[in-house]
Amino acid sequence: MDFSLTEEQRALQETARKYARERLPEFARHCEENDEAPPHELMHEFAEMGFLGINVAEKYGGLGLGNVEALLVIEELAKISGAVAFPVFESCVGPVRAIEHFASESLRQRVIPAVCRGEKMVAVSMSEPNAGSALTDLTTRGEVRGGEVVLNGTKRWCSGGGHADGYVVYCRLSDDPGPKGIGAVYVEKDTPGMTFGAREQLMGFRGVPSSDIYFDNCAVPADNIVVPAGGFKKLMEAFDLERCGNATMALAQASGALDDVIAYVQERKQFGKPIVEFQAVQIRLAEMRMRVDAARLLIHRAAANAEKGLPSILESSMAKCFANEISREVCGHAVQLMGGYGYSREYPMERRLRDAWGWGIAGGAIDIQKVNIAAAMVGKRFDQRR
């Protein structure tokens, strides 16, 4: 058991870190101040560096590396800003991977190479007004009519809604109850019958557009079925990798906050000496570092154990739950250590805290992860409806 990164992984991490620190802060400020997604200019840069397909197979335009390598890059970019890292998150651990694992070869060829070239961004659309944590209660229907699937329904809380070029839409593809009737369909943004609600105004995640999606007799080719009815288990297996990505986006807020506050406490002086000389500050720094490292180890364990497939629900849920919780805690401590500077919008720390809180809601709330963990521990699924 080796906990060290390989030489190649360290080189990739350092490349991403150097690029992020030198190139991304201005983009991050623009995304935050204007609540705008990163410009296409940045997408093309990501594509040139291979960041939009780190763990995607080479035959689809990716680098063909592993999940750990993808998460290393995501963390370095998201330390600067979750908004600028979001396209890499979506392409490496999001719905693109579900397409790669489960869709037809023709759909893979239509979508994935364009994503890796920076020409297309794909988002996932799962939640509905009455189906969030209770995802198997979703009611959006996809009726197969000959060579088409006709979609009707409403989706909620779609990150990338109205901005992404394509959507992997979870929907009911048969009359079978619960998960047996659920599958997923790929829908392009400009498909007739698909419209978007108003842009959500969120506490954090500025620069990550989010909106409702409405389907009114929206027809797509049957070849756009990513997973047919009865494939809900497959979809959630793919989502276990997205949990690792979510955990990494949360971790990045904590690890970035820790980097910033270590520099701050060595420069900031009170009572005639740098505040790092005070034992209370030293203890707090040590606590923050322990939590950051523990979260990273849980995430990398889940990713490394799944290199030949997809992460387990137990390991991915543990990684997401722990990273979500410690991110809020570490960012809160960092704000406190920096005092007024931490609370000021002139500096990125308060934004880290707002974004950290969001990752514990997005992609499955913290308490839902704990239910997943308990279910895996005892080997049964708990029916919350009875």
ZAPA-733302 format. One record per residue (C-alpha): x, y, z; residue in one letter; chain. Coordinates in steps of 0.25 Angstrom, whole numbers, always signed. Layout:
<nodes>
[node [X; Y; Z]; "A"; "A"]
...
</nodes>
This chain:
<nodes>
[node [+0; +0; +0]; "M"; "A"]
[node [+7; +13; -5]; "D"; "A"]
[node [+1; +26; -1]; "F"; "A"]
[node [+11; +35; -9]; "S"; "A"]
[node [+8; +40; -23]; "L"; "A"]
[node [+16; +35; -35]; "T"; "A"]
[node [+26; +44; -42]; "E"; "A"]
[node [+16; +46; -53]; "E"; "A"]
[node [+4; +49; -44]; "Q"; "A"]
[node [+13; +59; -37]; "R"; "A"]
[node [+17; +66; -50]; "A"; "A"]
[node [+2; +67; -54]; "L"; "A"]
[node [-1; +73; -41]; "Q"; "A"]
[node [+10; +83; -41]; "E"; "A"]
[node [+6; +87; -56]; "T"; "A"]
[node [-9; +89; -51]; "A"; "A"]
[node [-4; +97; -39]; "R"; "A"]
[node [+5; +106; -46]; "K"; "A"]
[node [-5; +108; -57]; "Y"; "A"]
[node [-17; +111; -47]; "A"; "A"]
[node [-9; +121; -39]; "R"; "A"]
[node [-3; +129; -51]; "E"; "A"]
[node [-15; +128; -60]; "R"; "A"]
[node [-28; +127; -53]; "L"; "A"]
[node [-30; +137; -42]; "P"; "A"]
[node [-35; +148; -51]; "E"; "A"]
[node [-45; +138; -57]; "F"; "A"]
[node [-49; +134; -43]; "A"; "A"]
[node [-51; +149; -40]; "R"; "A"]
[node [-59; +152; -52]; "H"; "A"]
[node [-68; +139; -50]; "C"; "A"]
[node [-71; +143; -35]; "E"; "A"]
[node [-73; +158; -38]; "E"; "A"]
[node [-82; +156; -50]; "N"; "A"]
[node [-88; +142; -47]; "D"; "A"]
[node [-84; +138; -61]; "E"; "A"]
[node [-78; +125; -65]; "A"; "A"]
[node [-64; +124; -70]; "P"; "A"]
[node [-62; +129; -85]; "P"; "A"]
[node [-60; +120; -97]; "H"; "A"]
[node [-45; +125; -97]; "E"; "A"]
[node [-43; +117; -84]; "L"; "A"]
[node [-50; +105; -89]; "M"; "A"]
[node [-40; +105; -101]; "H"; "A"]
[node [-28; +106; -92]; "E"; "A"]
[node [-34; +94; -83]; "F"; "A"]
[node [-35; +86; -96]; "A"; "A"]
[node [-21; +89; -101]; "E"; "A"]
[node [-16; +85; -87]; "M"; "A"]
[node [-24; +72; -87]; "G"; "A"]
[node [-32; +76; -75]; "F"; "A"]
[node [-45; +73; -81]; "L"; "A"]
[node [-42; +58; -83]; "G"; "A"]
[node [-32; +54; -73]; "I"; "A"]
[node [-38; +41; -70]; "N"; "A"]
[node [-46; +39; -83]; "V"; "A"]
[node [-41; +28; -93]; "A"; "A"]
[node [-31; +33; -103]; "E"; "A"]
[node [-40; +28; -115]; "K"; "A"]
[node [-50; +39; -111]; "Y"; "A"]
[node [-40; +50; -110]; "G"; "A"]
[node [-36; +49; -95]; "G"; "A"]
[node [-23; +46; -88]; "L"; "A"]
[node [-26; +32; -84]; "G"; "A"]
[node [-21; +34; -70]; "L"; "A"]
[node [-28; +30; -57]; "G"; "A"]
[node [-38; +36; -47]; "N"; "A"]
[node [-28; +40; -37]; "V"; "A"]
[node [-21; +48; -48]; "E"; "A"]
[node [-34; +55; -51]; "A"; "A"]
[node [-37; +58; -37]; "L"; "A"]
[node [-22; +64; -34]; "L"; "A"]
[node [-25; +74; -46]; "V"; "A"]
[node [-39; +78; -41]; "I"; "A"]
[node [-34; +81; -27]; "E"; "A"]
[node [-23; +90; -32]; "E"; "A"]
[node [-33; +98; -41]; "L"; "A"]
[node [-44; +98; -31]; "A"; "A"]
[node [-34; +104; -20]; "K"; "A"]
[node [-35; +116; -29]; "I"; "A"]
[node [-50; +116; -32]; "S"; "A"]
[node [-60; +105; -33]; "G"; "A"]
[node [-67; +113; -44]; "A"; "A"]
[node [-54; +112; -53]; "V"; "A"]
[node [-52; +97; -49]; "A"; "A"]
[node [-67; +93; -52]; "F"; "A"]
[node [-65; +90; -67]; "P"; "A"]
[node [-53; +81; -63]; "V"; "A"]
[node [-62; +74; -52]; "F"; "A"]
[node [-73; +72; -62]; "E"; "A"]
[node [-64; +66; -73]; "S"; "A"]
[node [-56; +57; -64]; "C"; "A"]
[node [-65; +52; -53]; "V"; "A"]
[node [-79; +57; -57]; "G"; "A"]
[node [-89; +52; -68]; "P"; "A"]
[node [-79; +51; -79]; "V"; "A"]
[node [-74; +38; -72]; "R"; "A"]
[node [-88; +32; -71]; "A"; "A"]
[node [-88; +34; -86]; "I"; "A"]
[node [-75; +28; -88]; "E"; "A"]
[node [-78; +16; -79]; "H"; "A"]
[node [-93; +13; -84]; "F"; "A"]
[node [-97; +20; -96]; "A"; "A"]
[node [-97; +15; -111]; "S"; "A"]
[node [-84; +16; -118]; "E"; "A"]
[node [-90; +26; -128]; "S"; "A"]
[node [-95; +35; -116]; "L"; "A"]
[node [-81; +34; -110]; "R"; "A"]
[node [-74; +39; -123]; "Q"; "A"]
[node [-84; +50; -125]; "R"; "A"]
[node [-82; +56; -111]; "V"; "A"]
[node [-69; +52; -104]; "I"; "A"]
[node [-59; +57; -114]; "P"; "A"]
[node [-66; +70; -115]; "A"; "A"]
[node [-65; +72; -100]; "V"; "A"]
[node [-50; +68; -100]; "C"; "A"]
[node [-48; +79; -111]; "R"; "A"]
[node [-55; +89; -102]; "G"; "A"]
[node [-66; +91; -112]; "E"; "A"]
[node [-77; +85; -103]; "K"; "A"]
[node [-81; +85; -88]; "M"; "A"]
[node [-90; +74; -83]; "V"; "A"]
[node [-98; +75; -70]; "A"; "A"]
[node [-107; +65; -62]; "V"; "A"]
[node [-121; +68; -59]; "S"; "A"]
[node [-126; +59; -48]; "M"; "A"]
[node [-135; +66; -38]; "S"; "A"]
[node [-149; +70; -39]; "E"; "A"]
[node [-159; +79; -30]; "P"; "A"]
[node [-163; +66; -23]; "N"; "A"]
[node [-151; +57; -25]; "A"; "A"]
[node [-138; +62; -19]; "G"; "A"]
[node [-133; +52; -8]; "S"; "A"]
[node [-145; +43; -12]; "A"; "A"]
[node [-139; +43; -26]; "L"; "A"]
[node [-147; +30; -30]; "T"; "A"]
[node [-160; +39; -29]; "D"; "A"]
[node [-157; +46; -41]; "L"; "A"]
[node [-168; +48; -51]; "T"; "A"]
[node [-162; +54; -64]; "T"; "A"]
[node [-166; +44; -75]; "R"; "A"]
[node [-159; +39; -87]; "G"; "A"]
[node [-168; +32; -96]; "E"; "A"]
[node [-162; +23; -107]; "V"; "A"]
[node [-169; +25; -120]; "R"; "A"]
[node [-162; +18; -131]; "G"; "A"]
[node [-149; +24; -134]; "G"; "A"]
[node [-151; +35; -124]; "E"; "A"]
[node [-152; +38; -109]; "V"; "A"]
[node [-162; +49; -106]; "V"; "A"]
[node [-160; +56; -92]; "L"; "A"]
[node [-170; +63; -83]; "N"; "A"]
[node [-167; +69; -69]; "G"; "A"]
[node [-160; +78; -61]; "T"; "A"]
[node [-146; +77; -55]; "K"; "A"]
[node [-140; +86; -43]; "R"; "A"]
[node [-126; +90; -39]; "W"; "A"]
[node [-119; +87; -51]; "C"; "A"]
[node [-105; +92; -50]; "S"; "A"]
[node [-101; +97; -64]; "G"; "A"]
[node [-116; +99; -67]; "G"; "A"]
[node [-117; +109; -79]; "G"; "A"]
[node [-102; +109; -81]; "H"; "A"]
[node [-98; +95; -84]; "A"; "A"]
[node [-99; +90; -98]; "D"; "A"]
[node [-105; +77; -95]; "G"; "A"]
[node [-112; +70; -83]; "Y"; "A"]
[node [-112; +55; -78]; "V"; "A"]
[node [-127; +55; -73]; "V"; "A"]
[node [-132; +45; -63]; "Y"; "A"]
[node [-146; +41; -66]; "C"; "A"]
[node [-156; +30; -66]; "R"; "A"]
[node [-155; +22; -78]; "L"; "A"]
[node [-166; +11; -75]; "S"; "A"]
[node [-178; +10; -66]; "D"; "A"]
[node [-170; +1; -56]; "D"; "A"]
[node [-171; +7; -42]; "P"; "A"]
[node [-159; +13; -34]; "G"; "A"]
[node [-145; +11; -40]; "P"; "A"]
[node [-149; +0; -50]; "K"; "A"]
[node [-155; +10; -59]; "G"; "A"]
[node [-144; +20; -59]; "I"; "A"]
[node [-133; +23; -69]; "G"; "A"]
[node [-126; +34; -75]; "A"; "A"]
[node [-126; +42; -89]; "V"; "A"]
[node [-117; +52; -95]; "Y"; "A"]
[node [-123; +65; -100]; "V"; "A"]
[node [-116; +76; -107]; "E"; "A"]
[node [-119; +90; -103]; "K"; "A"]
[node [-126; +95; -115]; "D"; "A"]
[node [-136; +83; -116]; "T"; "A"]
[node [-150; +88; -119]; "P"; "A"]
[node [-159; +86; -107]; "G"; "A"]
[node [-148; +89; -97]; "M"; "A"]
[node [-148; +102; -89]; "T"; "A"]
[node [-141; +108; -77]; "F"; "A"]
[node [-146; +115; -65]; "G"; "A"]
[node [-140; +128; -59]; "A"; "A"]
[node [-126; +127; -54]; "R"; "A"]
[node [-125; +123; -39]; "E"; "A"]
[node [-119; +133; -29]; "Q"; "A"]
[node [-111; +125; -20]; "L"; "A"]
[node [-103; +128; -7]; "M"; "A"]
[node [-91; +122; -14]; "G"; "A"]
[node [-87; +115; -27]; "F"; "A"]
[node [-86; +129; -34]; "R"; "A"]
[node [-81; +126; -48]; "G"; "A"]
[node [-88; +113; -49]; "V"; "A"]
[node [-102; +115; -55]; "P"; "A"]
[node [-113; +108; -50]; "S"; "A"]
[node [-128; +107; -54]; "S"; "A"]
[node [-140; +99; -56]; "D"; "A"]
[node [-142; +91; -69]; "I"; "A"]
[node [-156; +89; -76]; "Y"; "A"]
[node [-159; +78; -86]; "F"; "A"]
[node [-172; +80; -94]; "D"; "A"]
[node [-173; +68; -105]; "N"; "A"]
[node [-158; +70; -106]; "C"; "A"]
[node [-153; +59; -116]; "A"; "A"]
[node [-139; +53; -118]; "V"; "A"]
[node [-134; +41; -126]; "P"; "A"]
[node [-135; +28; -119]; "A"; "A"]
[node [-120; +27; -120]; "D"; "A"]
[node [-119; +38; -110]; "N"; "A"]
[node [-123; +28; -99]; "I"; "A"]
[node [-111; +27; -90]; "V"; "A"]
[node [-117; +16; -80]; "V"; "A"]
[node [-131; +10; -83]; "P"; "A"]
[node [-142; +7; -73]; "A"; "A"]
[node [-137; -2; -62]; "G"; "A"]
[node [-123; +5; -62]; "G"; "A"]
[node [-124; +13; -50]; "F"; "A"]
[node [-114; +5; -43]; "K"; "A"]
[node [-104; +8; -54]; "K"; "A"]
[node [-107; +22; -53]; "L"; "A"]
[node [-104; +23; -39]; "M"; "A"]
[node [-91; +15; -40]; "E"; "A"]
[node [-86; +25; -50]; "A"; "A"]
[node [-91; +36; -40]; "F"; "A"]
[node [-82; +30; -29]; "D"; "A"]
[node [-70; +36; -38]; "L"; "A"]
[node [-77; +49; -38]; "E"; "A"]
[node [-78; +48; -22]; "R"; "A"]
[node [-63; +47; -22]; "C"; "A"]
[node [-63; +60; -31]; "G"; "A"]
[node [-72; +67; -22]; "N"; "A"]
[node [-64; +63; -10]; "A"; "A"]
[node [-51; +68; -17]; "T"; "A"]
[node [-58; +82; -20]; "M"; "A"]
[node [-62; +83; -6]; "A"; "A"]
[node [-48; +79; -2]; "L"; "A"]
[node [-42; +89; -11]; "A"; "A"]
[node [-49; +100; -3]; "Q"; "A"]
[node [-43; +95; +10]; "A"; "A"]
[node [-29; +92; +4]; "S"; "A"]
[node [-29; +106; -3]; "G"; "A"]
[node [-33; +113; +10]; "A"; "A"]
[node [-22; +106; +18]; "L"; "A"]
[node [-12; +110; +8]; "D"; "A"]
[node [-17; +125; +9]; "D"; "A"]
[node [-18; +125; +24]; "V"; "A"]
[node [-4; +119; +26]; "I"; "A"]
[node [+2; +131; +18]; "A"; "A"]
[node [-7; +141; +26]; "Y"; "A"]
[node [-3; +136; +40]; "V"; "A"]
[node [+11; +138; +37]; "Q"; "A"]
[node [+10; +152; +32]; "E"; "A"]
[node [-1; +157; +41]; "R"; "A"]
[node [+5; +163; +54]; "K"; "A"]
[node [-2; +166; +67]; "Q"; "A"]
[node [+4; +169; +80]; "F"; "A"]
[node [+17; +171; +73]; "G"; "A"]
[node [+18; +158; +67]; "K"; "A"]
[node [+13; +149; +56]; "P"; "A"]
[node [+0; +142; +60]; "I"; "A"]
[node [+5; +129; +56]; "V"; "A"]
[node [+14; +130; +69]; "E"; "A"]
[node [+1; +128; +78]; "F"; "A"]
[node [-2; +114; +82]; "Q"; "A"]
[node [-17; +115; +79]; "A"; "A"]
[node [-14; +118; +65]; "V"; "A"]
[node [-4; +107; +64]; "Q"; "A"]
[node [-14; +97; +69]; "I"; "A"]
[node [-25; +102; +60]; "R"; "A"]
[node [-15; +101; +48]; "L"; "A"]
[node [-12; +86; +52]; "A"; "A"]
[node [-27; +83; +53]; "E"; "A"]
[node [-29; +88; +39]; "M"; "A"]
[node [-18; +81; +33]; "R"; "A"]
[node [-22; +68; +39]; "M"; "A"]
[node [-36; +69; +34]; "R"; "A"]
[node [-31; +73; +20]; "V"; "A"]
[node [-22; +61; +19]; "D"; "A"]
[node [-32; +52; +24]; "A"; "A"]
[node [-42; +56; +14]; "A"; "A"]
[node [-32; +55; +2]; "R"; "A"]
[node [-28; +41; +6]; "L"; "A"]
[node [-43; +36; +7]; "L"; "A"]
[node [-45; +42; -7]; "I"; "A"]
[node [-33; +36; -13]; "H"; "A"]
[node [-36; +23; -7]; "R"; "A"]
[node [-50; +22; -14]; "A"; "A"]
[node [-44; +27; -27]; "A"; "A"]
[node [-31; +18; -27]; "A"; "A"]
[node [-40; +6; -23]; "N"; "A"]
[node [-48; +8; -35]; "A"; "A"]
[node [-38; +10; -46]; "E"; "A"]
[node [-43; -2; -54]; "K"; "A"]
[node [-58; +2; -52]; "G"; "A"]
[node [-66; +12; -43]; "L"; "A"]
[node [-65; +15; -28]; "P"; "A"]
[node [-73; +7; -18]; "S"; "A"]
[node [-85; +15; -12]; "I"; "A"]
[node [-79; +12; +2]; "L"; "A"]
[node [-65; +18; -1]; "E"; "A"]
[node [-71; +30; -10]; "S"; "A"]
[node [-81; +33; +1]; "S"; "A"]
[node [-71; +34; +12]; "M"; "A"]
[node [-62; +42; +4]; "A"; "A"]
[node [-73; +52; +0]; "K"; "A"]
[node [-79; +53; +14]; "C"; "A"]
[node [-66; +55; +21]; "F"; "A"]
[node [-60; +65; +11]; "A"; "A"]
[node [-74; +73; +11]; "N"; "A"]
[node [-73; +74; +26]; "E"; "A"]
[node [-59; +78; +28]; "I"; "A"]
[node [-59; +88; +17]; "S"; "A"]
[node [-70; +96; +24]; "R"; "A"]
[node [-62; +95; +37]; "E"; "A"]
[node [-48; +98; +31]; "V"; "A"]
[node [-53; +110; +23]; "C"; "A"]
[node [-60; +115; +35]; "G"; "A"]
[node [-48; +114; +44]; "H"; "A"]
[node [-40; +121; +33]; "A"; "A"]
[node [-50; +133; +32]; "V"; "A"]
[node [-49; +134; +47]; "Q"; "A"]
[node [-33; +134; +47]; "L"; "A"]
[node [-33; +145; +36]; "M"; "A"]
[node [-43; +153; +44]; "G"; "A"]
[node [-49; +165; +36]; "G"; "A"]
[node [-40; +161; +24]; "Y"; "A"]
[node [-47; +147; +24]; "G"; "A"]
[node [-61; +153; +24]; "Y"; "A"]
[node [-58; +164; +14]; "S"; "A"]
[node [-62; +161; -1]; "R"; "A"]
[node [-49; +168; -5]; "E"; "A"]
[node [-43; +154; -2]; "Y"; "A"]
[node [-47; +140; -6]; "P"; "A"]
[node [-48; +134; +7]; "M"; "A"]
[node [-63; +137; +10]; "E"; "A"]
[node [-66; +132; -4]; "R"; "A"]
[node [-59; +119; -1]; "R"; "A"]
[node [-68; +118; +12]; "L"; "A"]
[node [-81; +120; +3]; "R"; "A"]
[node [-77; +110; -7]; "D"; "A"]
[node [-73; +100; +3]; "A"; "A"]
[node [-87; +100; +9]; "W"; "A"]
[node [-92; +97; -5]; "G"; "A"]
[node [-85; +85; -8]; "W"; "A"]
[node [-91; +78; +5]; "G"; "A"]
[node [-105; +80; -2]; "I"; "A"]
[node [-101; +78; -17]; "A"; "A"]
[node [-100; +64; -22]; "G"; "A"]
[node [-107; +57; -10]; "G"; "A"]
[node [-108; +64; +4]; "A"; "A"]
[node [-99; +61; +15]; "I"; "A"]
[node [-109; +53; +23]; "D"; "A"]
[node [-113; +45; +11]; "I"; "A"]
[node [-98; +40; +10]; "Q"; "A"]
[node [-99; +36; +24]; "K"; "A"]
[node [-111; +27; +21]; "V"; "A"]
[node [-104; +21; +9]; "N"; "A"]
[node [-92; +18; +18]; "I"; "A"]
[node [-101; +11; +28]; "A"; "A"]
[node [-108; +3; +17]; "A"; "A"]
[node [-95; -2; +11]; "A"; "A"]
[node [-90; -5; +25]; "M"; "A"]
[node [-102; -14; +28]; "V"; "A"]
[node [-104; -19; +14]; "G"; "A"]
[node [-118; -14; +12]; "K"; "A"]
[node [-126; -2; +6]; "R"; "A"]
[node [-134; +6; +16]; "F"; "A"]
[node [-148; +9; +11]; "D"; "A"]
[node [-151; +23; +15]; "Q"; "A"]
[node [-165; +23; +11]; "R"; "A"]
[node [-170; +13; +21]; "R"; "A"]
</nodes>
